[in-house]
Amino acid sequence: MTEAAGVAESDAVALSALHHYLDSPSVDLLARVLGLSSSGTVRLVDRLEDTGLVQRTTAADGRVTSVGLTATGRRRARAVTRARTELMEQAFEALTPAERRQFGELAGTILAGLIRPPGASRWTCRLCDVVACGRPDGHCPVYEAAKARYGRGD
């Protein structure tokens, strides 16, 4: 994925998260999603901004800085997604469709047990393509397992 995007691992994760489910988050929220310190996230955003992949915007009161993808950043984020998809497809080639479904259910159950409470650092689905996993349609194995386990999926 890092080769596809031409960036470091944490940069690829940030691009993916910004592309799939973070809509112009604050630098603080991005830090929590990535599990980085505030200063580490600022350095990451600096790198991505210097290479033209993101841009910062500041709220009218100047207190909150948001981060959004540029057109180039969106292209790189899609490259990260394609590379991840290709890797996953290769990994699951040996499984039958039934085995894939079973694996998805088991992995969902395991990953749901690793979910940290709201506000915790490093989100479970940092590299997830929420459309491909089926979350909007109620098919994401992690989200569904978390709902069954905790009564909610976040």
C-alpha positions as a Markdown table, in Angstrom:
| # | Residue | x | y | z |
|---|---|---|---|---|
| 1 | Met | 0.0 | 0.0 | 0.0 |
| 2 | Thr | 2.8 | 2.4 | 0.8 |
| 3 | Glu | 4.4 | 1.6 | -2.6 |
| 4 | Ala | 1.1 | 2.3 | -4.4 |
| 5 | Ala | 0.7 | 5.6 | -2.6 |
| 6 | Gly | 4.3 | 6.6 | -2.6 |
| 7 | Val | 4.1 | 7.5 | 1.1 |
| 8 | Ala | 5.0 | 6.1 | 4.5 |
| 9 | Glu | 2.7 | 3.7 | 6.2 |
| 10 | Ser | 1.1 | 6.2 | 8.6 |
| 11 | Asp | 0.6 | 8.5 | 5.7 |
| 12 | Ala | -1.2 | 5.8 | 3.7 |
| 13 | Val | -3.4 | 5.0 | 6.6 |
| 14 | Ala | -4.2 | 8.7 | 7.0 |
| 15 | Leu | -5.1 | 9.1 | 3.3 |
| 16 | Ser | -7.3 | 6.0 | 3.5 |
| 17 | Ala | -9.2 | 7.3 | 6.6 |
| 18 | Leu | -9.6 | 10.7 | 5.1 |
| 19 | His | -10.9 | 9.2 | 1.8 |
| 20 | His | -13.3 | 6.7 | 3.3 |
| 21 | Tyr | -14.9 | 8.1 | 6.4 |
| 22 | Leu | -13.3 | 11.2 | 7.8 |
| 23 | Asp | -14.9 | 14.4 | 6.3 |
| 24 | Ser | -12.4 | 17.3 | 7.0 |
| 25 | Pro | -11.6 | 16.2 | 10.5 |
| 26 | Ser | -9.8 | 18.3 | 13.1 |
| 27 | Val | -6.1 | 17.5 | 13.5 |
| 28 | Asp | -7.1 | 16.2 | 17.0 |
| 29 | Leu | -9.6 | 13.7 | 15.6 |
| 30 | Leu | -7.2 | 12.5 | 13.0 |
| 31 | Ala | -4.6 | 11.9 | 15.8 |
| 32 | Arg | -7.1 | 9.8 | 17.7 |
| 33 | Val | -8.0 | 7.8 | 14.6 |
| 34 | Leu | -4.4 | 7.1 | 13.8 |
| 35 | Gly | -3.3 | 6.6 | 17.4 |
| 36 | Leu | -0.6 | 9.3 | 17.0 |
| 37 | Ser | 0.4 | 12.1 | 19.4 |
| 38 | Ser | -0.7 | 15.6 | 18.5 |
| 39 | Ser | 2.8 | 16.6 | 17.5 |
| 40 | Gly | 3.2 | 13.4 | 15.4 |
| 41 | Thr | 0.0 | 14.1 | 13.6 |
| 42 | Val | 1.0 | 17.7 | 12.9 |
| 43 | Arg | 4.2 | 16.4 | 11.4 |
| 44 | Leu | 2.3 | 13.9 | 9.3 |
| 45 | Val | -0.1 | 16.6 | 8.1 |
| 46 | Asp | 2.9 | 18.8 | 7.3 |
| 47 | Arg | 4.4 | 16.1 | 5.2 |
| 48 | Leu | 1.1 | 15.4 | 3.4 |
| 49 | Glu | 0.5 | 19.1 | 2.8 |
| 50 | Asp | 4.1 | 19.7 | 1.5 |
| 51 | Thr | 3.5 | 17.0 | -1.1 |
| 52 | Gly | 0.1 | 18.4 | -2.1 |
| 53 | Leu | -2.0 | 15.5 | -0.7 |
| 54 | Val | -3.9 | 17.4 | 1.9 |
| 55 | Gln | -4.8 | 21.0 | 2.7 |
| 56 | Arg | -5.6 | 22.6 | 6.1 |
| 57 | Thr | -8.5 | 24.9 | 6.6 |
| 58 | Thr | -9.1 | 26.9 | 9.8 |
| 59 | Ala | -12.5 | 27.6 | 11.3 |
| 60 | Ala | -13.7 | 31.2 | 11.4 |
| 61 | Asp | -12.6 | 31.6 | 15.0 |
| 62 | Gly | -9.1 | 30.2 | 14.3 |
| 63 | Arg | -9.2 | 27.6 | 17.0 |
| 64 | Val | -9.8 | 24.5 | 15.0 |
| 65 | Thr | -7.8 | 23.3 | 12.0 |
| 66 | Ser | -9.3 | 20.8 | 9.7 |
| 67 | Val | -7.6 | 18.5 | 7.2 |
| 68 | Gly | -9.0 | 17.6 | 3.8 |
| 69 | Leu | -7.7 | 15.7 | 0.8 |
| 70 | Thr | -6.7 | 17.5 | -2.4 |
| 71 | Ala | -7.5 | 16.0 | -5.8 |
| 72 | Thr | -4.0 | 14.4 | -5.8 |
| 73 | Gly | -4.6 | 13.1 | -2.3 |
| 74 | Arg | -7.9 | 11.5 | -3.4 |
| 75 | Arg | -6.0 | 9.7 | -6.2 |
| 76 | Arg | -3.3 | 8.5 | -3.9 |
| 77 | Ala | -6.0 | 7.3 | -1.4 |
| 78 | Arg | -7.7 | 5.3 | -4.1 |
| 79 | Ala | -4.3 | 3.8 | -5.0 |
| 80 | Val | -4.0 | 2.7 | -1.3 |
| 81 | Thr | -7.5 | 1.2 | -1.5 |
| 82 | Arg | -6.7 | -0.7 | -4.7 |
| 83 | Ala | -3.4 | -2.1 | -3.3 |
| 84 | Arg | -5.2 | -3.2 | -0.1 |
| 85 | Thr | -7.9 | -4.9 | -2.1 |
| 86 | Glu | -5.5 | -6.7 | -4.3 |
| 87 | Leu | -3.5 | -7.9 | -1.3 |
| 88 | Met | -6.7 | -9.2 | 0.4 |
| 89 | Glu | -7.9 | -10.9 | -2.8 |
| 90 | Gln | -4.6 | -12.7 | -3.1 |
| 91 | Ala | -4.7 | -13.7 | 0.5 |
| 92 | Phe | -8.2 | -15.2 | 0.2 |
| 93 | Glu | -7.8 | -16.9 | -3.2 |
| 94 | Ala | -7.5 | -20.3 | -1.5 |
| 95 | Leu | -10.8 | -20.0 | 0.3 |
| 96 | Thr | -14.2 | -21.0 | -1.0 |
| 97 | Pro | -17.0 | -18.5 | -0.8 |
| 98 | Ala | -18.4 | -20.3 | 2.2 |
| 99 | Glu | -15.0 | -20.3 | 3.9 |
| 100 | Arg | -14.6 | -16.5 | 3.2 |
| 101 | Arg | -18.0 | -15.8 | 4.8 |
| 102 | Gln | -17.0 | -18.0 | 7.8 |
| 103 | Phe | -13.7 | -16.2 | 8.1 |
| 104 | Gly | -15.4 | -12.8 | 7.9 |
| 105 | Glu | -17.7 | -13.8 | 10.8 |
| 106 | Leu | -14.8 | -15.1 | 12.9 |
| 107 | Ala | -12.6 | -12.1 | 12.2 |
| 108 | Gly | -15.5 | -9.8 | 12.9 |
| 109 | Thr | -16.0 | -11.4 | 16.3 |
| 110 | Ile | -12.3 | -11.2 | 17.2 |
| 111 | Leu | -11.9 | -7.6 | 16.0 |
| 112 | Ala | -15.1 | -6.5 | 17.9 |
| 113 | Gly | -13.3 | -7.7 | 21.0 |
| 114 | Leu | -10.4 | -5.4 | 20.3 |
| 115 | Ile | -12.6 | -2.3 | 19.8 |
| 116 | Arg | -11.6 | 0.5 | 22.1 |
| 117 | Pro | -14.2 | 2.8 | 23.7 |
| 118 | Pro | -15.3 | 6.0 | 22.0 |
| 119 | Gly | -12.5 | 8.6 | 22.2 |
| 120 | Ala | -9.8 | 6.0 | 22.4 |
| 121 | Ser | -6.7 | 6.2 | 20.2 |
| 122 | Arg | -6.3 | 4.1 | 17.1 |
| 123 | Trp | -9.6 | 3.1 | 15.6 |
| 124 | Thr | -10.2 | -0.5 | 14.4 |
| 125 | Cys | -11.2 | 0.4 | 10.8 |
| 126 | Arg | -8.4 | 2.9 | 10.0 |
| 127 | Leu | -7.7 | 1.2 | 6.6 |
| 128 | Cys | -11.3 | 0.0 | 5.9 |
| 129 | Asp | -13.2 | 0.7 | 2.8 |
| 130 | Val | -16.6 | 1.0 | 4.5 |
| 131 | Val | -18.5 | 0.5 | 1.2 |
| 132 | Ala | -16.5 | -2.6 | 0.3 |
| 133 | Cys | -17.0 | -4.1 | 3.8 |
| 134 | Gly | -20.8 | -3.5 | 3.5 |
| 135 | Arg | -21.2 | -1.3 | 6.6 |
| 136 | Pro | -23.9 | 1.0 | 5.0 |
| 137 | Asp | -25.9 | -2.2 | 4.2 |
| 138 | Gly | -25.4 | -3.8 | 7.6 |
| 139 | His | -22.8 | -6.4 | 6.3 |
| 140 | Cys | -19.5 | -5.3 | 8.0 |
| 141 | Pro | -18.5 | -8.2 | 10.1 |
| 142 | Val | -16.8 | -6.1 | 12.7 |
| 143 | Tyr | -19.7 | -3.6 | 13.0 |
| 144 | Glu | -22.2 | -6.4 | 13.2 |
| 145 | Ala | -20.2 | -8.4 | 15.8 |
| 146 | Ala | -19.8 | -5.2 | 17.9 |
| 147 | Lys | -23.5 | -4.5 | 17.7 |
| 148 | Ala | -24.2 | -8.1 | 18.9 |
| 149 | Arg | -21.6 | -7.9 | 21.6 |
| 150 | Tyr | -22.0 | -4.4 | 22.9 |
| 151 | Gly | -25.5 | -3.4 | 21.6 |
| 152 | Arg | -23.8 | -0.9 | 19.3 |
| 153 | Gly | -21.2 | -0.9 | 16.6 |
| 154 | Asp | -19.0 | 2.1 | 17.4 |
